[in-house]
Amino acid sequence: MDGFNENKDSIKCHCSQYDNKFLNNDRKHILTGNLQIIKNNKLRKIFSKGPKYREPAKINFETSRETIKSGIEDFIKSISETKKKGIYIFEHWKFSLLELVDNKIDKYSDKIRSKSIKSVFNDPDAKAELKRLKEHFVIVPIDKAASNISFICKQHYASVIVSELKYNPGHTCNNYDTYELVNDSSIGIVNRHRTTLSQYGHQMKEEMDCLPSMYWIPKMHKNPIGERFIIASPKCSLKPLLKDASSIPKLFQIQA
């Protein structure tokens, strides 16, 4: 962030290479949900289906069974830690569940004939187009319209985050600031989180010893366009504590 704060051109702006119809008049940079910015027709069609769309894939029953088995084992491990019970207690349940899975596979493996699908992402032109878009833009969903995609100039995207953080090495925080500058490494912060968690009876797993990322998505329904800032990650150091905190309102909801 220091490098970008000192030199905005460390992240290139490619907006001048595109038609002005993709520029946002308030931002003077590209911030658009117009999919015409995608030149490849096949890739544009995929993007039009939204970020949750997945291309049809040929069914591999053996791989599917192993994935289900792995999911069951992960669940058993999680529930055994929560309930303080040995994993062996769940063996019979696991065996019965996999038996049901095997019966379903035997029933449908001969009936289902998967068609061979040619992925758009194996098309050289589509791959080249996607590479270009990723080099020029940050591609994120649109707030309140998660099935729609926006393309945002990378330089502008970084500028908005710096502005939101009021990032300035010499800035002194006050009581009204949302963010506080911490002069510590990521490892140091995570270690402090580990200590805090231990005080509440939690043990941080190895895969959780990291910090969440910050990003933003545009509020296209606002005029001028606004931002929604999100700090989140499927794995981060305070995840166990956040789970406890989110469970508290649920108890009130049950009592209500």
Sine and cosine of phi, psi and omega as CSV:
sin_phi,cos_phi,sin_psi,cos_psi,sin_omega,cos_omega
0.00,0.00,-0.55,0.83,0.03,-1.00
-0.86,0.52,-0.69,0.73,-0.02,-1.00
-0.88,0.48,-0.69,0.72,0.01,-1.00
-0.94,0.35,-0.60,0.80,0.00,-1.00
-0.90,0.45,-0.55,0.83,0.00,-1.00
-1.00,0.09,-0.51,0.86,-0.05,-1.00
-0.59,-0.81,0.98,-0.18,-0.04,-1.00
-0.87,0.49,-0.45,0.89,-0.03,-1.00
-0.97,0.23,-0.01,1.00,0.08,-1.00
-0.92,0.40,-0.38,0.92,0.18,-0.98
-0.91,-0.41,0.91,-0.41,-0.14,-0.99
-0.95,0.32,0.56,-0.83,0.12,-0.99
-0.97,-0.23,0.81,-0.59,-0.04,-1.00
-0.94,-0.35,0.24,0.97,-0.12,-0.99
-0.87,0.50,-0.53,0.85,-0.04,-1.00
-0.91,0.41,-0.27,0.96,-0.02,-1.00
-0.99,0.12,-0.07,1.00,-0.12,-0.99
-0.87,-0.49,0.35,-0.94,0.03,-1.00
-0.87,0.49,0.58,-0.81,-0.03,-1.00
-0.89,0.46,-0.32,0.95,-0.02,-1.00
-0.92,0.40,-0.31,0.95,0.02,-1.00
-1.00,0.00,-0.19,0.98,-0.01,-1.00
-0.97,0.23,0.60,-0.80,0.14,-0.99
-1.00,-0.04,0.82,-0.57,-0.11,-0.99
-0.88,0.47,-0.54,0.84,-0.01,-1.00
-0.97,0.23,-0.60,0.80,-0.08,-1.00
-1.00,0.03,-0.40,0.92,-0.09,-1.00
0.88,0.47,0.39,0.92,0.06,-1.00
-0.65,-0.76,0.21,-0.98,0.05,-1.00
-0.97,0.26,0.84,-0.54,0.12,-0.99
-0.53,-0.85,1.00,-0.08,-0.18,-0.98
-0.59,-0.81,0.45,-0.89,0.14,-0.99
-0.95,-0.33,0.16,0.99,-0.01,-1.00
-0.97,0.25,0.93,-0.36,-0.07,-1.00
-0.96,0.29,-0.09,1.00,0.07,-1.00
-0.91,0.41,-0.23,0.97,0.05,-1.00
-0.93,0.37,-0.30,0.95,0.07,-1.00
-1.00,0.05,0.89,-0.45,-0.11,-0.99
-0.99,0.17,-0.47,0.88,-0.04,-1.00
-1.00,0.08,0.84,-0.55,-0.08,-1.00
-0.89,0.46,-0.68,0.74,-0.02,-1.00
-0.89,0.46,-0.70,0.72,-0.01,-1.00
-0.93,0.37,-0.62,0.79,0.02,-1.00
-0.88,0.48,-0.64,0.77,0.00,-1.00
-0.90,0.44,-0.65,0.76,0.03,-1.00
-0.90,0.44,-0.71,0.70,-0.01,-1.00
-0.90,0.45,-0.54,0.84,-0.03,-1.00
-0.91,0.41,-0.31,0.95,0.00,-1.00
-1.00,0.09,-0.11,0.99,0.07,-1.00
1.00,-0.08,0.28,-0.96,-0.08,-1.00
-0.94,0.34,-0.30,0.95,-0.02,-1.00
-1.00,0.02,-0.12,0.99,-0.03,-1.00
-0.95,0.31,0.65,-0.76,0.08,-1.00
-0.79,-0.61,0.68,-0.74,0.03,-1.00
-0.90,0.44,0.57,-0.83,0.07,-1.00
-0.85,0.52,0.64,-0.77,-0.02,-1.00
-0.80,-0.60,0.50,-0.87,0.04,-1.00
-0.93,0.38,0.73,-0.68,-0.07,-1.00
-0.98,0.21,0.81,-0.59,0.11,-0.99
-0.92,-0.40,0.98,-0.21,-0.11,-0.99
-0.90,0.44,-0.57,0.82,-0.02,-1.00
-0.92,0.40,-0.71,0.71,0.04,-1.00
-0.91,0.42,-0.63,0.78,0.01,-1.00
-0.88,0.47,-0.67,0.74,0.01,-1.00
-0.89,0.45,-0.67,0.74,0.00,-1.00
-0.91,0.42,-0.58,0.81,0.03,-1.00
-0.92,0.39,-0.68,0.73,0.04,-1.00
-0.89,0.45,-0.69,0.73,0.01,-1.00
-0.87,0.49,-0.69,0.73,0.01,-1.00
-0.89,0.45,-0.65,0.76,0.02,-1.00
-0.90,0.43,-0.65,0.76,0.03,-1.00
-0.89,0.45,-0.69,0.72,-0.02,-1.00
-0.91,0.41,-0.62,0.79,0.05,-1.00
-0.91,0.42,-0.64,0.77,0.02,-1.00
-0.91,0.42,-0.68,0.73,0.01,-1.00
-0.88,0.47,-0.67,0.74,0.01,-1.00
-0.88,0.47,-0.67,0.74,-0.01,-1.00
-0.92,0.40,-0.73,0.69,-0.06,-1.00
-0.94,0.33,-0.52,0.86,0.02,-1.00
-0.93,0.36,-0.58,0.82,0.05,-1.00
-0.94,0.34,-0.63,0.77,-0.02,-1.00
-0.93,0.36,-0.69,0.72,-0.07,-1.00
-1.00,0.00,-0.04,1.00,0.00,-1.00
0.85,0.53,0.69,0.72,0.02,-1.00
-0.87,-0.50,0.46,-0.89,0.02,-1.00
-0.94,0.34,0.54,-0.84,-0.02,-1.00
-0.89,0.46,-0.53,0.85,-0.05,-1.00
-0.86,0.51,-0.42,0.91,-0.01,-1.00
-0.88,0.47,-0.48,0.88,-0.09,-1.00
-1.00,-0.07,0.04,1.00,-0.09,-1.00
-0.87,0.49,-0.70,0.71,-0.02,-1.00
-0.90,0.44,-0.68,0.74,0.03,-1.00
-0.88,0.47,-0.68,0.73,0.02,-1.00
-0.88,0.48,-0.71,0.70,-0.01,-1.00
-0.88,0.47,-0.69,0.73,-0.01,-1.00
-0.91,0.42,-0.64,0.77,-0.01,-1.00
-0.92,0.39,-0.69,0.72,0.02,-1.00
-0.92,0.39,-0.49,0.87,0.06,-1.00
-0.91,0.42,-0.65,0.76,0.06,-1.00
-0.90,0.44,-0.64,0.77,0.03,-1.00
-0.89,0.45,-0.71,0.71,0.01,-1.00
-0.88,0.47,-0.62,0.78,0.03,-1.00
-0.90,0.44,-0.65,0.76,0.02,-1.00
-0.92,0.40,-0.64,0.77,0.00,-1.00
-0.91,0.42,-0.69,0.73,0.02,-1.00
-0.88,0.47,-0.57,0.82,-0.06,-1.00
-0.95,0.31,-0.64,0.77,-0.15,-0.99
-0.97,-0.24,-0.25,0.97,-0.07,-1.00
-0.88,0.47,-0.53,0.85,0.00,-1.00
-1.00,0.06,-0.35,0.94,-0.05,-1.00
-1.00,0.02,-0.54,0.84,-0.07,-1.00
-1.00,-0.02,0.83,-0.56,0.05,-1.00
-0.90,-0.43,0.97,-0.24,-0.04,-1.00
-0.97,0.25,0.71,-0.71,0.07,-1.00
-0.99,0.12,0.53,-0.85,0.05,-1.00
-0.97,0.26,0.86,-0.51,-0.07,-1.00
-0.96,-0.29,0.75,-0.66,0.07,-1.00
-1.00,-0.08,0.92,-0.40,-0.05,-1.00
-0.94,0.34,0.64,-0.77,0.08,-1.00
-0.87,0.49,-0.54,0.84,-0.08,-1.00
-0.97,0.23,-0.03,1.00,0.15,-0.99
-1.00,-0.09,-0.09,1.00,0.03,-1.00
-0.98,0.18,0.83,-0.55,-0.07,-1.00
-0.84,0.55,-0.65,0.76,-0.02,-1.00
-0.92,0.38,-0.66,0.75,0.02,-1.00
-0.91,0.42,-0.65,0.76,0.02,-1.00
-0.91,0.42,-0.65,0.76,0.01,-1.00
-0.91,0.41,-0.64,0.77,0.02,-1.00
-0.91,0.41,-0.67,0.74,0.02,-1.00
-0.90,0.44,-0.63,0.77,0.03,-1.00
-0.88,0.47,-0.68,0.73,0.01,-1.00
-0.89,0.46,-0.71,0.71,-0.01,-1.00
-0.89,0.47,-0.65,0.76,-0.01,-1.00
-0.94,0.35,-0.50,0.87,0.04,-1.00
-0.96,0.29,-0.53,0.85,-0.11,-0.99
-1.00,-0.10,-0.47,0.88,-0.16,-0.99
-0.73,-0.68,0.35,-0.94,0.29,-0.96
-1.00,-0.07,0.78,-0.62,-0.06,-1.00
-0.94,-0.35,0.92,-0.40,-0.07,-1.00
-0.67,-0.74,0.35,-0.94,0.08,-1.00
-0.93,0.38,0.25,-0.97,0.03,-1.00
-0.99,-0.17,0.71,-0.71,0.01,-1.00
-0.86,0.51,0.68,-0.73,-0.02,-1.00
0.94,0.35,0.06,1.00,0.01,-1.00
-0.50,-0.86,0.89,0.46,-0.16,-0.99
-0.89,0.46,-0.27,0.96,0.02,-1.00
-1.00,0.10,-0.06,1.00,0.00,-1.00
-0.95,-0.31,0.54,-0.84,-0.08,-1.00
-0.94,-0.35,0.59,-0.81,0.09,-1.00
-0.87,-0.49,0.47,-0.88,0.04,-1.00
-0.88,-0.47,0.84,-0.54,-0.11,-0.99
-0.80,-0.60,0.75,-0.66,0.05,-1.00
-0.79,0.61,0.77,-0.64,-0.06,-1.00
-0.87,0.49,-0.66,0.75,-0.02,-1.00
-0.89,0.45,-0.70,0.72,0.02,-1.00
-0.91,0.41,-0.63,0.77,0.00,-1.00
-0.85,0.52,-0.72,0.69,0.01,-1.00
-0.91,0.41,-0.63,0.78,0.00,-1.00
-0.88,0.47,-0.63,0.77,-0.01,-1.00
-0.91,0.41,-0.65,0.76,0.02,-1.00
-0.92,0.40,-0.68,0.73,0.03,-1.00
-0.88,0.48,-0.67,0.75,0.01,-1.00
-0.91,0.42,-0.67,0.75,0.01,-1.00
-0.89,0.45,-0.65,0.76,-0.02,-1.00
-0.98,0.21,-0.20,0.98,-0.12,-0.99
0.79,0.62,0.69,0.73,-0.13,-0.99
-0.93,0.36,0.88,-0.47,0.04,-1.00
-0.39,-0.92,0.91,-0.42,-0.06,-1.00
-0.79,0.61,-0.44,0.90,-0.02,-1.00
-0.99,-0.11,0.05,1.00,-0.08,-1.00
-0.96,0.29,0.73,-0.69,0.06,-1.00
-0.98,-0.18,0.83,-0.56,-0.06,-1.00
-0.96,0.27,0.53,-0.85,0.12,-0.99
-0.83,-0.55,0.01,-1.00,-0.10,-0.99
-0.91,0.41,-0.27,0.96,-0.07,-1.00
-0.99,-0.12,-0.05,1.00,-0.01,-1.00
-0.97,0.24,0.65,-0.76,0.06,-1.00
-0.97,0.26,-0.57,0.82,-0.06,-1.00
-0.90,-0.44,0.47,-0.88,0.03,-1.00
-0.81,-0.58,0.75,-0.67,0.01,-1.00
-0.96,0.27,0.83,-0.56,0.00,-1.00
-0.93,-0.38,0.88,-0.48,0.00,-1.00
-1.00,0.05,0.95,0.31,0.00,-1.00
-0.47,-0.88,0.39,-0.92,0.03,-1.00
-0.98,0.21,0.27,-0.96,0.05,-1.00
-0.86,0.52,-0.63,0.78,0.00,-1.00
-0.89,0.45,-0.66,0.75,0.01,-1.00
-0.90,0.44,-0.67,0.75,0.01,-1.00
-0.91,0.42,-0.70,0.71,0.00,-1.00
-0.89,0.46,-0.64,0.77,0.03,-1.00
-0.89,0.45,-0.59,0.81,0.05,-1.00
-0.93,0.38,-0.62,0.79,0.06,-1.00
-0.89,0.45,-0.64,0.77,0.00,-1.00
-0.88,0.48,-0.66,0.75,0.02,-1.00
-0.90,0.43,-0.68,0.74,0.01,-1.00
-0.89,0.45,-0.68,0.73,0.00,-1.00
-0.88,0.48,-0.66,0.75,-0.02,-1.00
-0.89,0.45,-0.50,0.87,0.03,-1.00
-0.92,0.38,-0.41,0.91,0.01,-1.00
-0.97,-0.25,0.26,0.96,0.08,-1.00
0.98,0.17,0.34,0.94,0.01,-1.00
-0.95,-0.32,0.54,-0.84,0.09,-1.00
-0.88,-0.47,0.81,-0.58,-0.04,-1.00
-0.97,0.23,0.80,-0.60,0.07,-1.00
-0.97,0.25,0.41,-0.91,-0.06,-1.00
-0.84,0.54,-0.67,0.74,-0.07,-1.00
-0.95,0.31,-0.12,0.99,-0.02,-1.00
-0.99,-0.16,0.00,1.00,-0.09,-1.00
-0.99,0.13,0.87,0.49,0.02,-1.00
-0.51,-0.86,0.23,-0.97,-0.01,-1.00
-0.98,-0.20,0.47,-0.88,0.02,-1.00
-0.95,0.31,0.31,-0.95,0.03,-1.00
-0.99,-0.11,0.40,-0.91,0.07,-1.00
-0.93,-0.37,0.71,-0.70,0.08,-1.00
-0.51,-0.86,0.14,-0.99,0.06,-1.00
-0.65,-0.76,0.45,-0.89,0.06,-1.00
-0.84,-0.55,0.54,-0.84,-0.09,-1.00
-0.98,0.19,0.58,-0.82,0.12,-0.99
-0.99,-0.13,1.00,0.06,-0.07,-1.00
-0.92,0.38,-0.35,0.94,-0.03,-1.00
-0.98,0.19,-0.11,0.99,0.03,-1.00
-1.00,-0.06,0.46,-0.89,0.07,-1.00
-0.72,-0.69,0.95,-0.31,0.03,1.00
-0.94,0.33,0.24,-0.97,-0.01,-1.00
-0.85,0.52,0.72,-0.70,0.02,-1.00
-0.96,-0.27,-0.14,-0.99,0.00,-1.00
-0.75,-0.66,0.54,-0.84,0.17,-0.99
-0.88,-0.47,0.89,-0.45,-0.05,-1.00
-1.00,-0.04,0.68,-0.73,-0.06,-1.00
-0.74,-0.67,0.76,-0.65,0.12,-0.99
-0.87,-0.48,0.96,-0.28,-0.12,-0.99
-0.37,-0.93,0.31,-0.95,0.05,-1.00
-0.21,-0.98,0.59,-0.81,0.06,-1.00
-0.90,0.43,-0.37,0.93,0.03,-1.00
-0.71,-0.71,0.85,-0.52,0.08,-1.00
-0.37,-0.93,0.24,-0.97,-0.19,-0.98
-0.91,0.41,-0.48,0.88,-0.03,-1.00
-0.99,-0.17,0.20,0.98,-0.05,-1.00
-0.82,0.57,-0.72,0.69,-0.01,-1.00
-0.87,0.50,-0.64,0.77,-0.01,-1.00
-0.94,0.35,-0.60,0.80,0.03,-1.00
-0.91,0.41,-0.59,0.81,0.05,-1.00
-0.89,0.45,-0.66,0.75,0.03,-1.00
-0.90,0.43,-0.69,0.72,-0.03,-1.00
-0.89,0.45,-0.64,0.77,-0.03,-1.00
-0.96,0.29,-0.36,0.93,0.00,-1.00
-0.98,0.21,-0.36,0.93,-0.03,-1.00
-0.89,0.45,-0.77,0.64,0.03,-1.00
-0.88,0.48,-0.48,0.88,0.01,-1.00
-0.91,0.42,-0.56,0.83,0.04,-1.00
-0.91,0.42,-0.65,0.76,0.05,-1.00
-0.90,0.43,-0.61,0.80,0.00,-1.00
-0.90,0.43,-0.64,0.77,0.01,-1.00
-0.91,0.42,-0.66,0.75,-0.02,-1.00
-0.94,0.34,-0.50,0.86,0.00,-1.00
-0.95,0.33,0.00,0.00,0.00,0.00
